[in-house]
C-alpha cells in the first residue's frame, strides 16, 4: 500500500541564483529539458537537453497543441490609506459587478469600509474578509477599466527585477482578459515557432483558465490531501473538444501547454459544460483522461503545481508508486539545477512525454 503523501515530500533545495529574474532575450531561446517517461521502460525515464525552439523535434504530425489563451490583467494596484501609509491590492477575480476578490496589504490593518486612493484620485473600498486570507474590494467603476488606467502587471514577488517589458509576461496568443498571473509555460512560444509547428502538421487549439489565487499559495497542512484549490473560471469550446477527440481517435497526442491547460482538459473530460468553475486538484496517483504530453516550467517547492506534474509523470510510469514518480521528477529537477537551468516564471521549460 502506498503511504499517504506529505507536503514535505514535495520540497527541494533551490538556490536563490537559480530563480530567473528576467526572461530569455528571445522567448524560444529558453532551454528545454525533455523527460521521456517511456523511452527506457522498465528502466529510468530518459532525459534530453535542448533549446525550446527545437520542441518540434519531439512532436509528430497529427499531434494537437492545446494552449491557455487567458490574458493577464494589470491586477496590481498601489495606493494610499485614508489615514496615511501605503496599501496594495492584487485583484484576483470578479465577484459581482464592481466587487472583486483580492489580496490586500497590509491585510490586518485595513478595516472593512476603509478607502484606498489610487494615483488617479479614484478610491477602492476594502470590504469583508473572505476565505484564504483574501478580501472583497469594491471598485468605483468598471474594474478592468480602472486596472487599465492605473494597474501594474502582477509580476511574482520572487522576481525582484521590475524593468522587464509588460508584454514579456504575456503569451503571444493571449486573448481573453482575466488572469492574475501568466500561464507561464506558454511564454516560450513565438509566432514563428507556432508557424513552424503548423508546418510540421502539429495542430493547435485554445482553452481558457483565468489563473487566480492558487498560483500564490503554498500547500497547506501536513499531507497533500489536506490542501484545497480555490475555484478558477474555465472555458473549452465544443470545437476544441471535437479536435481533442479527433486527435486521440486518430492516434495523435494531446500536448497540454501548462498546468492550467491540464486542469481545463481534465475538468472538461469529466463534465459536459463548456464553461464554469473548476477546483480540480490533481494529486498522484491520477489517471489522465485527456492529456498525453505536457509542456511546463520548473515549479515552486511545496506547490500544487509540483504535485500535479508528479501525478502526470506517474501516469506514464504505470508500475511506479507515487513516491517513485516524485523521485523521478525531483531527480530531473536536480539534474536541471546542476546543469544551470533557470527556474519559475521567466525560467526554462520541460517537455514530459
C-alpha positions, 0 to 999 in steps of 0.5 A: 500500500502506498503511504499517504503523501506529505507536503514535505515530500514535495520540497527541494533545495533551490538556490536563490541564483537559480530563480530567473529574474528576467526572461530569455532575450528571445522567448524560444531561446529558453532551454528545454529539458525533455523527460521521456517517461517511456523511452527506457521502460522498465528502466529510468525515464530518459532525459534530453537537453535542448533549446525550446525552439527545437520542441518540434523535434519531439512532436509528430504530425497529427499531434494537437497543441492545446494552449491557455489563451487567458490574458493577464490583467494589470491586477496590481494596484498601489495606493494610499490609506485614508489615514496615511501609509501605503496599501496594495491590492492584487485583484484576483477575480470578479465577484459581482459587478464592481466587487472583486476578490483580492489580496490586500496589504497590509491585510490586518490593518485595513478595516472593512469600509476603509478607502484606498486612493489610487494615483488617479484620485479614484478610491477602492473600498476594502470590504469583508474578509473572505476565505484564504486570507483574501478580501472583497474590494469594491471598485468605483467603476468598471474594474478592468477599466480602472486596472487599465488606467492605473494597474501594474502587471502582477509580476511574482514577488520572487522576481525582484527585477521590475524593468522587464517589458509588460508584454514579456509576461504575456503569451503571444496568443493571449486573448481573453482578459482575466488572469492574475498571473501568466500561464507561464509555460506558454511564454516560450512560444513565438509566432514563428515557432507556432508557424513552424509547428503548423508546418510540421502538421502539429495542430493547435487549439485554445482553452481558457483558465483565468489563473487566480489565487492558487498560483500564490499559495503554498500547500497547506497542512501536513499531507497533500490531501489536506490542501484545497484549490480555490475555484478558477473560471474555465472555458473549452469550446465544443470545437476544441473538444471535437479536435481533442477527440479527433486527435486521440481517435486518430492516434495523435497526442494531446500536448497540454501547454501548462498546468492550467491547460491540464486542469481545463482538459481534465475538468472538461473530460469529466463534465459536459459544460463548456464553461464554469468553475473548476477546483480540480486538484490533481494529486498522484496517483491520477489517471489522465483522461485527456492529456498525453504530453505536457509542456511546463516550467520548473515549479515552486517547492511545496506547490500544487503545481509540483504535485500535479506534474508528479501525478502526470509523470506517474501516469506514464510510469504505470508500475511506479508508486507515487513516491517513485514518480516524485523521485523521478521528477525531483531527480530531473529537477536536480539534474536541471539545477546542476546543469544551470537551468533557470527556474519559475516564471521567466525560467526554462521549460520541460517537455514530459512525454 
